[in-house]
Amino acid sequence: MLHTILLFTWLFGGLYSPYFGYSNQQSTPKKGFQANRPTRIDKNIKGAYHLTAAKGKAIGPDIKFMPEYQAFGWFTSKDRVEWEVDVKKTGDYQVDIIYSVDNAEAGKEFILSSPTSQLLGKVLPSGNWETYKTLGAGKIHLNQGVQKIVFKSKTQFKAGGAILDLREIVLR
């Protein structure tokens, strides 16, 4: 019997075979979309930090990573996203937020915070959930070193509401 099981698993790619619907690697989610894998953010060659949804850590009761949009969907005001960022130089950084929001949900306030400062802003309408827009949100002061950057809603809203779908925050 054991011989038959071993032969079967060897022929069909082992226990991590796609035939069993489970993969140990899980590097590509369904339909070829990039998965959400929280990782440390470093400065790119142009000097910007790209805090993408794919690299952020979702925390909260109902926040969801949507691989087809490469964005987080917010469903409660208790949800937040955290990134670990390795800031190379202390300074003030311009914040651009790439997001979408239905016009009916627009107008809520958000907080982007670091250990030493925070930026408050308001979510402007983008037209609908499928139309992504870039919001020049202002500046945030960051100190040199590895730190946690957090994005969350300042506005409290009822379950079933939303603040935005967040694709990326760019710090320049």
C-alpha positions in Angstrom: 0.0 0.0 0.0 2.8 2.5 0.9 4.5 1.7 -2.3 1.3 2.6 -4.3 1.0 5.9 -2.4 4.6 6.8 -3.0 4.4 5.9 -6.7 1.1 7.9 -7.1 2.6 11.1 -5.5 5.8 10.8 -7.5 3.9 10.5 -10.8 1.6 13.4 -10.1 4.1 15.9 -8.6 3.9 15.0 -4.9 1.7 16.4 -2.3 2.4 19.9 -3.6 1.0 19.1 -7.0 -1.5 21.4 -8.7 -3.7 18.2 -9.0 -4.2 18.4 -5.3 -5.1 22.1 -5.3 -2.3 22.9 -2.9 1.0 24.4 -3.6 3.8 24.9 -1.1 5.3 27.7 -3.2 2.1 29.8 -3.8 4.2 32.3 -5.8 1.4 33.1 -8.3 -2.2 33.4 -7.2 -5.0 32.4 -9.5 -5.2 34.0 -12.9 -1.5 35.1 -12.7 -2.0 38.1 -10.4 0.8 39.0 -8.0 0.1 37.9 -4.4 0.3 40.1 -1.3 3.6 39.5 0.4 4.7 42.0 3.0 8.3 42.9 2.5 10.6 45.7 3.6 10.5 48.7 1.3 13.8 50.2 0.0 14.4 53.3 -2.1 14.3 52.6 -5.9 16.9 54.0 -8.3 15.0 57.2 -8.7 15.0 57.8 -5.0 11.4 57.0 -4.3 9.8 54.6 -1.9 6.9 52.6 -3.4 4.6 51.3 -0.7 2.5 49.0 -2.8 -0.5 47.0 -1.6 1.3 43.9 -2.7 4.1 44.6 -0.1 1.9 45.9 2.7 0.7 44.1 5.8 -3.1 44.2 6.2 -4.4 44.4 9.8 -8.0 44.5 10.8 -11.3 42.7 10.8 -12.3 43.0 7.2 -9.5 44.4 5.0 -8.9 42.4 1.8 -6.1 42.3 -0.7 -7.6 42.3 -4.2 -5.0 40.7 -6.6 -7.0 41.6 -9.7 -6.6 45.3 -8.8 -3.3 45.0 -6.8 -5.0 47.0 -4.1 -6.5 46.7 -0.6 -10.2 47.1 -0.2 -11.3 48.8 3.1 -14.5 47.6 4.7 -14.3 48.9 8.3 -12.7 51.9 9.9 -10.7 49.6 12.1 -8.6 48.3 9.1 -5.1 49.5 8.4 -2.0 48.7 6.3 1.5 48.7 7.6 4.8 48.8 5.7 8.3 48.4 7.0 10.4 51.0 5.2 14.2 51.5 5.3 14.5 55.3 5.0 18.0 56.2 3.8 17.9 59.9 4.6 16.1 62.0 7.1 13.8 64.5 5.5 10.4 65.7 4.3 8.9 63.4 1.7 6.1 64.2 -0.8 3.2 61.7 -0.5 1.3 60.5 -3.5 -1.6 58.1 -2.9 -2.9 55.9 -5.8 -6.4 54.8 -5.0 -10.0 54.5 -6.2 -13.3 55.3 -4.4 -16.9 55.4 -5.4 -18.2 59.0 -5.3 -20.7 58.1 -2.6 -17.9 56.9 -0.3 -15.5 59.8 -1.0 -14.8 62.5 1.6 -13.6 60.4 4.5 -10.3 61.4 6.2 -7.2 59.3 6.5 -4.0 59.2 8.5 -0.5 58.3 7.2 1.8 58.0 10.2 5.4 57.2 11.0 7.0 56.9 14.4 7.8 60.6 14.4 5.1 62.3 12.4 1.7 62.0 10.7 -0.1 63.4 7.7 -3.9 63.9 7.6 -5.8 64.1 4.4 -9.2 63.6 2.7 -10.1 61.1 0.1 -11.3 62.9 -3.0 -13.7 61.2 -5.5 -12.1 59.1 -8.3 -15.4 58.4 -10.1 -15.9 54.8 -9.3 -14.2 51.7 -7.8 -12.5 50.8 -11.0 -11.0 54.3 -11.7 -7.7 54.8 -10.0 -6.4 58.4 -9.3 -3.3 59.9 -7.8 -3.7 62.2 -4.9 -0.9 64.6 -3.9 -1.5 64.3 -0.2 1.2 66.6 1.2 4.5 65.9 3.0 5.5 63.7 5.9 8.8 63.9 7.8 10.7 60.6 8.1 13.9 59.9 10.0 16.6 57.7 8.7 16.4 54.0 9.5 13.9 51.2 9.4 10.4 52.2 10.5 6.8 51.3 10.3 4.6 53.5 8.1 0.8 53.1 8.7 -2.2 54.1 6.6 -5.6 54.0 8.2 -9.0 55.8 8.3 -9.4 58.8 10.6 -13.2 58.8 9.9 -15.3 56.3 11.8 -17.9 54.6 9.5 -20.4 51.8 9.8 -19.8 48.3 8.5 -20.6 48.1 4.9 -19.0 51.4 4.1 -15.5 52.0 2.8 -12.8 54.6 2.8 -11.0 53.6 -0.5 -9.2 50.9 -2.4 -5.5 51.6 -1.9 -3.1 50.5 -4.6 0.1 52.4 -3.6 1.7 55.2 -1.7 4.7 56.8 -3.2 7.2 58.8 -1.0 9.6 61.1 -3.0 
